[in-house]
Amino acid sequence: MNAKLLVIMLLSMITVSANANRNNGEIFMSSHEKITEAFHKGVVDDVKHRNDKLRVLDAKQMLLSDTEQFWTDGRFIFSTFYDPDSRVIEAGFNRFMEPTAAMVEPHEMVVVGNKVKVKGAQSLTVTVEKLGQYTMLVYRDAKGAPARAYYHIDVDASNNGLWTIFVHYILAGNYKLVNGENAVFGERRAFYDGDEFNCDPGVYQFYIYPNKPLIDILYGEGRVSHGDPSSPKYGKMPGGGGAGALMGPMVWQVKFTQAGLDAVVTEDQRFVDHRPRLAQGNNVLTKVQCPWQGVDGKWAFASVIPLTHELLKLFPKDVLELMRAEIYARHGDTFKSAHNQRYFDQQPWYKKSGKRVVLSDIERFNVALIKQVMATY
């Protein structure tokens, strides 16, 4: 048996939170039930709170406490702890994760007057902000624009692997394959139109490539083999062999595109019944619906949750440009860019308002952070 496939199948059997180094990256494994519950609640509550006003919290009160605080950029988690002797807020990867070459070491912070600054880059002011449901640690530059952002999480959430929910958010949606079948990421029927959803159980684990906008996804755990146990070809297949044997998930390597996703199936057992029927090799998945009710567009998450620099770096520059423009398009804005205007004129949900656009605080935050990330390309 292919050694890589054996490892993947063994990983698919794990139901508790864990993490393992993989080529200087990370495989994240989380309880599917906990992810599903958190995703369902988050999607509903995010819509309720998407127009909340930004609140700047007392950064010193949170960061200068003697309690360890936990943060995530959506990929990795780290903790901060205040050392009163040195007056330095130390930052480092905590006991739940082993450092790898893919991780960007978080900065130490210092108290300067009544502000918290990034040590070694004191043009960056550190703030703690409440955006919608989320408490964020934000590095703001001299002009006040966000340069980095991290979600605050509690120790129980990090230990259960629920920080991975943020990657699920940017993947979430109902996608159509070329053959018309559905490929749904995240919670399914509760959020999407229609009755037929021919899809596997969903995303269980993922691996994010260091410094590349690519994600490997272990998709559809628990598929059932249709192999004949008496067949010399299929009788000794992985997972115990024979018809009815539980098989490991497919492995997709996905990258974000303007249409949705390009997915290359790099591992699959061809004797397994599964939906959707992705072909070995390249597959195009067109995003047709997001789970946030009443929020239109392919990148609806950009109007309902604050994002982070690391999550945005998973998108190519042309997608980031449309993601930023789509925030304004949801308000009926028009565009100087002929390409952008043509794109949104083709979207069935887009309607020109002719009115002055007023963004929510979450949207303003994301627009500014998208610009910062785009400037690094």
ABEGO torsion letter per residue (X at the ends): XBAAAAAAAAAAABABBBBBBBGGBBBBBBBAAAAAAAAAAAAAAAAAAAABBBBBBBAAAAAABABBBBBBAGABBBBBBBBAAAGBBBBBBBAABBBBAABBBBBBBBBBEABBBBBGBAABBBBBBBBEABBBBBBBBAAGBBABBBBBBBAAAAAAGAAAAAAAAAABEBBBBAAGBBBBBEBBAAABBEABBBBBAEBABBBBBBGBBBBBBBBGBGBBBABBAABAAAAABBGGEEBGBBBBBBBBBBBBBAAGBBBBBABBBAABBBOBBBBBEBBBBBBABBABBGBBEABAAAAABBBBAAAAAABBAAAAAAAAAAAAAAAGBBBABAAAAAAAAABAABBBAGBBBBBBAAAAAAAAAAAAAAAAX
